Amino acid sequence: MTDQGPPNKVGITRKAFVSFAVLFMLVIAPAVSYVYLKKGFDYRLESIDQLKEKEISAELRDYIDEQDPFKGNARLLHFPSSNLSGELKVLDAIDERIVDRDRFDIVSFSSEPSLERVDKIDFKSVDATATSDYQFLLLDTSNVVRAVYPYSKDVGSDIMRHLSVVIPVPTKREITLLRDTL
C-alpha cells in the first residue's frame, strides 16, 4: 500500500473555486440579470400607464389642433405661473439633458425668455391658453396630451421619465452593400 498523505489543499480550493464559478454562471448571474431587467420593464410599463391621454380645456385643444408646427414632434408646452424663474430653471435642465433630438421641442408661452437657452426654447405670447391648473403639458407626436404637470421641485424628473417614452427613437438607416448599388 502506498501512503497518500494529507489531503491536497490546492485541490480543495480549486474544486471550491470551480464549483462557485459554475454556480455563479448557471444560477446567480441569470437571477441578477432577471431582477435587473424586470425592474426596468416594470418601470417602463408604469410610465406608459401614466401617459394615457389627458383631458384639457376646449380652447387649448383648439389652439393645439390649429398649430401645424406641433404635428410630428413631441412637445413640452410651458404655461408660466408666479414662479417663473423656477419653471425656467426646469426648462433649462430638461433642455440640457435632451441632446440632439430632432423630434422634440420646448414651447413656453411666456414673454420673459430664459437667459441661457433663448435659442433652444421657443417663446410665444398667448393669453387665451393661460391656466392655473398646470404649468407643463407633454404632447406626443400626434398632438395628444399625454401628461400635465403642476410646478413642484420634482417636476423635472417626472418630465424626464415620461420623455423617455414619448420621444420617438430615431430610425436606423438600412445598411446597403456596395454590390447592391451597382
Residue pairs with C-beta under 8 A, 6 or more apart in sequence:
44 165
47 161
47 162
47 164
47 165
48 165
50 147
50 162
51 138
51 140
51 146
51 147
51 162
51 165
51 166
52 146
53 144
53 145
53 146
54 145
54 146
54 147
54 148
55 145
56 137
56 145
56 148
57 131
59 128
59 129
60 129
60 131
63 126
63 128
63 129
64 70
64 139
64 143
64 145
65 143
70 139
70 143
71 141
71 142
71 143
72 103
72 141
73 103
73 104
73 105
73 141
74 103
74 104
74 105
74 138
74 139
74 140
74 141
74 163
74 166
74 167
74 168
75 104
75 105
75 106
75 107
75 138
75 139
76 91
76 94
76 104
76 105
76 106
76 107
76 136
76 137
76 138
76 139
76 159
76 163
77 107
77 108
77 109
77 136
77 137
77 138
77 139
78 87
78 91
78 106
78 107
78 108
78 109
78 110
78 135
78 136
79 109
79 129
79 130
79 131
79 134
79 135
79 136
79 137
80 87
80 108
80 109
80 110
80 112
80 135
81 87
81 132
81 135
81 151
83 151
84 110
84 112
86 151
87 135
87 136
87 151
88 108
88 110
88 112
88 114
88 115
90 136
90 151
90 155
90 156
90 159
91 106
91 108
91 114
91 117
91 121
92 114
92 116
92 117
93 156
94 106
94 156
94 159
94 160
94 163
95 106
95 117
95 120
95 121
97 160
98 104
98 163
98 167
101 167
102 170
103 141
103 167
103 168
103 170
104 163
104 167
105 122
106 120
106 121
106 122
107 121
107 122
107 123
107 124
108 114
108 121
108 122
108 123
108 124
109 123
109 124
109 125
109 126
109 129
109 130
110 123
110 125
111 123
111 125
112 123
113 121
113 123
114 121
133 148
133 150
134 148
134 149
134 150
135 149
135 150
135 151
135 155
136 147
136 148
136 149
136 151
136 155
136 159
137 145
137 147
137 148
137 149
138 145
138 146
138 147
138 148
138 149
138 159
138 162
138 163
138 166
139 145
139 146
140 146
140 166
141 166
141 168
146 162
146 166
147 158
147 159
147 162
149 155
149 158
149 159
